[in-house]
Amino acid sequence: MNALEKRFGRPDAIAIAEIQNLRTLQRPTDSPNSICEFAGDFTNIISSLRKLKKNRYYLYNPEIIKCTLDKFTSAMKYRWFDFSAEQPQEEPDLIKMARFLEREAERCSAYAPPETITQPRGIRSHRRKGYRKRFLHRQIEERTQNRTDRRVRAPYVKKRDTSSRTAKHL
């Protein structure tokens, strides 16, 4: 049990990984789906950081707050400014931001179309990429083949008679 705690129970490594996940979150657009997805991802990351024992530093990190705020759309920024002004100052900004995004997702969820998932996202996108890659590769091969064919059998190019030309110019 001690070996498992030493290997997997490193709160600093987990926190650094979660902060990196915050940095790499996709920017939300103004669509309700995008806002709901962003809010869900953000809330999951913040709840992971809250569970760690050393959460004070990570939840008060101003660089992460700025990085996340830069991802917001302009309308979301203004709503965040209003929301943040009404919240207690002692609370970490990342927790306030998670609450704000939960509220935004709750309001947008009624307008977001339902998601239909037939296969896991990773498998589906991987198959499409392979198909696109093969398809594009085939198109490129066909284009280069057509170009070389045109060069070889161009019927509109006439052979020049160099013998009569040289005789006139001499």
N, C-alpha and C positions, 0 to 999 in steps of 0.2 A: 504494500500500500504506500509506503514511504517513497519507493522508487517511482511509482506512478505520479505521486504529488510533485516530486522534484522534476519529473520530465514534462508533465502536462500542466502543472499548477503554477506556471510562471505568469503572474498577472501583468508584469511589464511587457512581456512579449505579446500577450493577448491584446493589451491596450494599444501597443504600437501597430499591430495588425488592424485593429478596428479603426484607429485614426487614419491609417492608410486607406481603408475602405471608405471612410468619409471623404477623403480627398478625391477619390476616383469615382464618386457617385456621378451618374449622368445628370446633366442639367434638366430640370423639368421645363416643359413648355406650358402654355396656357390651357392645354386640354385636360379635362378632368381625370382621364386615365393616367396621364403623366404625373399629375400632382399626387394622386393616390399612391402610385408606385414609389415615387420619391419619398413621400411621407412614411410609407411602410418600411422602406429600406433604412431611412434615417432613424426612425424609432427603434428598430431592431438593434442598430449599432449602439445607440445611446443606452438602451436597456442592458446591453452587454457590458458597457463601460460602468454603468451604475452598480452592477453585481460585483465588480472587482473591489478589493479592499482599499486600493490606493486611488480612489476615484476623484479625490479633490483636485489634483493637478490636471488631470485629463479633462474634467468637465469645465474647468475655468480657463482652458487654453484659448487665448484671444486669436491666435493664428487660425485655428480650426473654425472659430466662429466667423472670422472674416472670409475664409475660404468658402464656407457654406453659404454665407450671405451673398457672396458674389455669384453663386449659382442660381439664386432666386431670380424670377422675372421681375420687371420693374413694379408691376402691380402687387406681387407678393412682398416685395421689399417695403412698400408703403403700408401694407396691412401688418407686416411684422413690426414696423416702427410704432404703429398704434398699439398693437398687442403688448409689445415690450415695455412701453411707457406705463401701462396699467399694472404691471407685475412687480412683485417685491424685488428690491435690488440685491438682497442677500442670496437669492437662489441663483445657481449657475445658469449662464445664458444657454448652454446646450440643452439643459432640461426644459427651459422656457421655450426654446426653439422646437423641441420635440412635441411639447404640448400644443404649440401653435400649429405645427404641421398636422398633428392629429385632428385638430379642429378644422383645418382647411380640407383635409381628406374627408372628414365627416360631411362637410357641406358639399363637396364635389361629388361624393359617391352616388348621390341620387341622379346625377346627370351623366355619369360614366357608363358607357355600354358594358354589359356583362362580358366577362372574359370566358371564352370557351377553350379549354385546354384539352387537346386530344392526345398529345405526346409531350413529354418533358421538353422544355425549351432548348436545352443543349443538344439533344439528339436531332431535333427538327432543323435547327439552324445549321448544324454540322452537315446534314445531308444536302441541304440547299447549296451550301458553299461548294461542296464537291461537284454538284451538278453544274453550277455556274462556271466553275473552273474548267470542267471538261467541255462545256458548251462554248465558252470563249476561246479555248485552245483550238477547238475544231473550226471555229469561224476564222481565226487568224490563219490557220493552215490553208483553208479554202481561199482566202484573199490572196495569200502569197502565191498559191498555185495558179490562180486566175491571172495574176500579174505576169508570171513567167510564161504562161500560155499565150498571152497577148503579145509578148515580145517575140516569141518564136514564130507565130503564124499571123503576123499583121499583114493583111491583104492589101491595105492601102499604101504601103510603102513600095515604090517601084525601084527596080535596080537602075542605077544610073549607067549610062553608056559612057565609059571613060575613054574608050578608044577614039570616038568621033570628037570628043571634046578636046582631047590633047592634040588632034590633028589640026583643028581650027586655030588653036592658040599658038602653034609653032610657026 
